[in-house]
Amino acid sequence: MKLELKNVQKSFGEKEVLKGISFSVESGKAFGLLGRNGAGKTTTIRILMEVFAADGGQVLIDGAPVDYRKTGIGYLPEERGLYPKKKIVDQLIYFARLHGMKRQEATEAVDYWLGRLDMMEYRNKRLNTLSKGNQQKIQLITAIAHDPDIVILDEPFSGLDPVNAMLLKDVVREEIDKGKIVLFSSHQMNYIEEFCDSIAILNKGTLALCGEIHEIKRNYVRDKLVVRSESADAIADALGGCCTKRGNGELLIQLEAEEAKRGMMEQLTKTFDIDEIRVFEPSLNDIFVEYAGDHDEGEKA
């Protein structure tokens, strides 16, 4: 299955929120939809889920308009939407049935996921008696219990301790391995980089960057070196303004051109005691900062 958004546009009054967004993702892949607040991520997700229609463009499955009666979508929202005083099992079954499951089928699915996420002991509790992290796991069950084709996760690791985060990671990997399309929206770049094959970065309603993460990194200008050395201060003094110290004690050296890599490496290793020297590869966080742009935090779009 292939999900495509083609030239999707959306305005609210005179405010143009999406200015022609296009990307695609295939089954068994995770895709990161990134951008600062107000960039258009939430609007894109809502159009994908048919919460409201786009003003222009198309949302396609395998080249045809999405038939929402046949294509299941599961959504974990950043802002939680469950009933705090209702019994957990009752509302989980209720949400599963809203997605077309029969009661027995929904009950079996809910009990499976309660067990899978170590939550069976809370089955008959009220939601507001749970910790924030456990409430997050209950919210996750509403997104996946009905076995959707597309799983949309908006800040899925928010509020989770390291143990529960690892459990959620395992669940996400299982969904990907089942051939689902998993779409992440998150500001936690380490999780995006861990799971996603491709990303799209939105900036003020436009597509600032889109592609496979490893290709994006490979195509970066390779004109910086990272150096670790006990002689870091001496190296910095010798190189002057082209050398800066990083927070982890490493040095970042800006070269005049990519072709200068070998000469600089030879010069440094000949002159100083070098523990490690490598070409700088940007992290996803570095790429996000560069392409997300300077944008005032505002109302969520």
NORLINBEL-V798096 format. One record per residue. N is the residue number from 1. RES is the residue in one small letter. OMEGA is omega as a letter, one per 20 degrees, with the letter a starting at -180 (NA if undefined). NEAR is the number of other C-alpha atoms within 8 Angstrom. D_CENTER is the distance of its C-alpha to the mean C-alpha in Angstrom with 2 decimals. Layout:
# NORLINBEL-V798096
N,RES,OMEGA,NEAR,D_CENTER + N,RES,OMEGA,NEAR,D_CENTER
This chain:
# NORLINBEL-V798096
1,m,r,6,20.08 + 2,k,r,11,18.45 + 3,l,r,11,16.57 + 4,e,r,14,17.35 + 5,l,a,13,17.17 + 6,k,r,12,20.20 + 7,n,a,11,21.20 + 8,v,a,16,19.95 + 9,q,r,14,21.68 + 10,k,r,12,22.06 + 11,s,r,10,24.35 + 12,f,a,7,25.47 + 13,g,r,5,29.05 + 14,e,a,5,29.35 + 15,k,r,6,25.75 + 16,e,a,11,23.85 + 17,v,r,14,20.20 + 18,l,a,15,19.02 + 19,k,r,11,21.19 + 20,g,a,12,20.64 + 21,i,r,13,17.05 + 22,s,r,10,16.97 + 23,f,r,9,14.55 + 24,s,r,8,14.79 + 25,v,a,11,13.27 + 26,e,r,9,15.60 + 27,s,r,10,16.26 + 28,g,r,11,15.24 + 29,k,r,13,12.11 + 30,a,a,14,8.36 + 31,f,a,14,6.81 + 32,g,r,13,3.93 + 33,l,a,13,5.82 + 34,l,r,13,6.48 + 35,g,r,14,9.84 + 36,r,r,11,12.24 + 37,n,a,10,13.88 + 38,g,a,12,16.10 + 39,a,r,14,14.38 + 40,g,a,16,14.32 + 41,k,a,13,10.89 + 42,t,r,8,12.72 + 43,t,r,11,15.65 + 44,t,r,9,13.90 + 45,i,a,8,12.63 + 46,r,r,10,16.19 + 47,i,r,11,17.83 + 48,l,a,8,16.01 + 49,m,a,8,17.28 + 50,e,r,7,20.66 + 51,v,r,7,20.83 + 52,f,a,7,22.55 + 53,a,r,6,23.48 + 54,a,r,10,22.55 + 55,d,r,8,25.49 + 56,g,a,8,25.17 + 57,g,a,11,23.38 + 58,q,r,11,22.42 + 59,v,a,12,19.89 + 60,l,r,13,21.09 + 61,i,a,11,21.00 + 62,d,r,8,22.94 + 63,g,a,7,24.50 + 64,a,r,6,25.78 + 65,p,a,8,24.82 + 66,v,r,8,22.78 + 67,d,a,6,25.26 + 68,y,r,6,23.60 + 69,r,a,5,26.50 + 70,k,a,5,25.52 + 71,t,a,10,21.72 + 72,g,r,12,20.17 + 73,i,r,11,16.92 + 74,g,a,14,15.47 + 75,y,r,10,13.58 + 76,l,a,14,12.44 + 77,p,r,9,12.87 + 78,e,r,7,12.12 + 79,e,a,4,15.90 + 80,r,a,8,17.68 + 81,g,r,6,20.25 + 82,l,a,6,22.63 + 83,y,a,7,26.33 + 84,p,a,7,27.13 + 85,k,r,7,30.77 + 86,k,r,9,30.52 + 87,k,a,11,30.80 + 88,i,a,13,27.49 + 89,v,a,9,28.76 + 90,d,a,8,30.30 + 91,q,r,11,27.27 + 92,l,r,12,25.05 + 93,i,r,12,27.79 + 94,y,a,8,28.10 + 95,f,r,9,24.50 + 96,a,r,13,24.76 + 97,r,r,11,28.02 + 98,l,r,7,26.57 + 99,h,r,8,24.57 + 100,g,a,6,27.93 + 101,m,r,10,28.54 + 102,k,a,7,32.09 + 103,r,a,8,32.83 + 104,q,r,6,33.66 + 105,e,r,8,30.66 + 106,a,a,14,28.37 + 107,t,r,9,30.15 + 108,e,r,8,29.78 + 109,a,a,10,26.03 + 110,v,a,13,25.55 + 111,d,r,9,27.80 + 112,y,a,8,26.03 + 113,w,r,10,22.66 + 114,l,r,13,24.47 + 115,g,a,9,26.02 + 116,r,a,7,22.96 + 117,l,r,9,21.20 + 118,d,a,7,24.50 + 119,m,a,10,25.12 + 120,m,a,9,28.35 + 121,e,a,6,30.50 + 122,y,a,7,28.92 + 123,r,a,10,29.53 + 124,n,r,8,32.33 + 125,k,r,8,31.18 + 126,r,a,11,30.14 + 127,l,a,12,26.52 + 128,n,r,7,27.61 + 129,t,a,6,29.21 + 130,l,r,9,25.93 + 131,s,r,7,23.91 + 132,k,a,8,20.64 + 133,g,r,12,18.77 + 134,n,r,10,20.90 + 135,q,r,10,20.44 + 136,q,r,13,16.69 + 137,k,r,9,17.63 + 138,i,r,11,20.06 + 139,q,r,12,17.60 + 140,l,a,10,15.44 + 141,i,r,12,18.74 + 142,t,a,14,19.24 + 143,a,a,13,16.12 + 144,i,a,10,17.24 + 145,a,a,12,21.00 + 146,h,r,13,22.06 + 147,d,a,7,20.47 + 148,p,r,13,18.46 + 149,d,a,10,17.75 + 150,i,r,12,14.34 + 151,v,a,15,11.99 + 152,i,a,12,9.65 + 153,l,a,12,7.81 + 154,d,a,11,7.70 + 155,e,a,12,7.56 + 156,p,a,10,8.84 + 157,f,a,7,10.24 + 158,s,r,7,12.14 + 159,g,a,7,15.80 + 160,l,r,12,15.78 + 161,d,a,7,18.23 + 162,p,r,6,17.75 + 163,v,r,7,19.63 + 164,n,r,9,17.72 + 165,a,r,10,14.33 + 166,m,r,8,15.86 + 167,l,r,9,17.08 + 168,l,r,9,13.81 + 169,k,r,8,12.45 + 170,d,r,8,15.62 + 171,v,r,8,15.18 + 172,v,r,8,11.78 + 173,r,r,9,13.57 + 174,e,r,8,16.54 + 175,e,r,10,14.94 + 176,i,a,14,13.71 + 177,d,r,8,17.23 + 178,k,a,7,18.84 + 179,g,r,9,17.75 + 180,k,r,14,15.31 + 181,i,r,15,12.71 + 182,v,a,14,9.37 + 183,l,r,12,6.96 + 184,f,r,14,3.59 + 185,s,a,12,4.18 + 186,s,r,12,4.45 + 187,h,r,8,7.13 + 188,q,a,7,7.25 + 189,m,a,9,6.97 + 190,n,r,8,8.86 + 191,y,r,7,6.64 + 192,i,a,11,4.18 + 193,e,a,10,7.81 + 194,e,a,6,9.26 + 195,f,a,8,7.94 + 196,c,r,13,7.01 + 197,d,a,11,10.29 + 198,s,r,11,9.62 + 199,i,r,14,7.87 + 200,a,r,14,9.51 + 201,i,r,14,10.23 + 202,l,r,17,12.41 + 203,n,r,15,15.38 + 204,k,r,10,17.94 + 205,g,r,13,17.49 + 206,t,r,11,17.64 + 207,l,a,12,15.52 + 208,a,a,10,15.74 + 209,l,r,9,14.19 + 210,c,r,10,13.10 + 211,g,r,9,13.56 + 212,e,a,9,13.13 + 213,i,a,11,11.89 + 214,h,r,7,15.27 + 215,e,r,8,17.23 + 216,i,a,9,15.81 + 217,k,a,9,16.78 + 218,r,a,6,20.04 + 219,n,r,6,21.06 + 220,y,r,8,20.82 + 221,v,a,5,24.35 + 222,r,a,8,25.52 + 223,d,r,14,27.90 + 224,k,r,12,27.03 + 225,l,r,13,28.11 + 226,v,a,13,27.08 + 227,v,r,13,30.13 + 228,r,a,12,30.92 + 229,s,r,10,34.59 + 230,e,r,7,37.12 + 231,s,a,9,38.61 + 232,a,a,10,35.61 + 233,d,a,6,37.85 + 234,a,r,7,40.42 + 235,i,r,9,37.92 + 236,a,r,12,36.48 + 237,d,a,7,40.08 + 238,a,a,6,41.01 + 239,l,r,8,38.17 + 240,g,a,7,38.08 + 241,g,a,5,35.61 + 242,c,a,8,33.54 + 243,c,r,11,32.46 + 244,t,r,9,30.21 + 245,k,r,9,29.45 + 246,r,a,8,25.94 + 247,g,a,5,25.23 + 248,n,r,4,25.42 + 249,g,r,7,28.87 + 250,e,r,12,28.00 + 251,l,r,13,29.40 + 252,l,a,13,27.62 + 253,i,r,11,30.21 + 254,q,a,9,29.95 + 255,l,r,11,32.09 + 256,e,r,6,34.20 + 257,a,r,7,32.87 + 258,e,a,10,31.02 + 259,e,a,6,34.48 + 260,a,a,10,35.36 + 261,k,a,13,33.10 + 262,r,a,7,35.86 + 263,g,r,7,38.56 + 264,m,r,8,36.61 + 265,m,a,9,35.69 + 266,e,a,8,39.36 + 267,q,a,8,40.59 + 268,l,a,9,38.42 + 269,t,r,9,39.15 + 270,k,a,6,42.85 + 271,t,a,6,43.16 + 272,f,r,8,40.96 + 273,d,a,8,39.98 + 274,i,r,12,36.35 + 275,d,a,8,34.19 + 276,e,r,8,31.21 + 277,i,a,10,30.56 + 278,r,r,7,27.71 + 279,v,r,10,26.09 + 280,f,r,10,23.21 + 281,e,a,7,19.82 + 282,p,r,9,17.17 + 283,s,r,6,14.09 + 284,l,r,9,10.71 + 285,n,r,9,11.60 + 286,d,a,8,14.88 + 287,i,r,9,13.61 + 288,f,a,11,11.47 + 289,v,a,8,14.67 + 290,e,a,7,16.81 + 291,y,r,10,15.28 + 292,a,r,13,13.99 + 293,g,r,7,17.68 + 294,d,a,4,20.03 + 295,h,r,8,19.37 + 296,d,r,4,21.01 + 297,e,a,7,19.06 + 298,g,a,6,20.39 + 299,e,a,6,20.26 + 300,k,r,8,16.96 + 301,a,NA,10,16.83
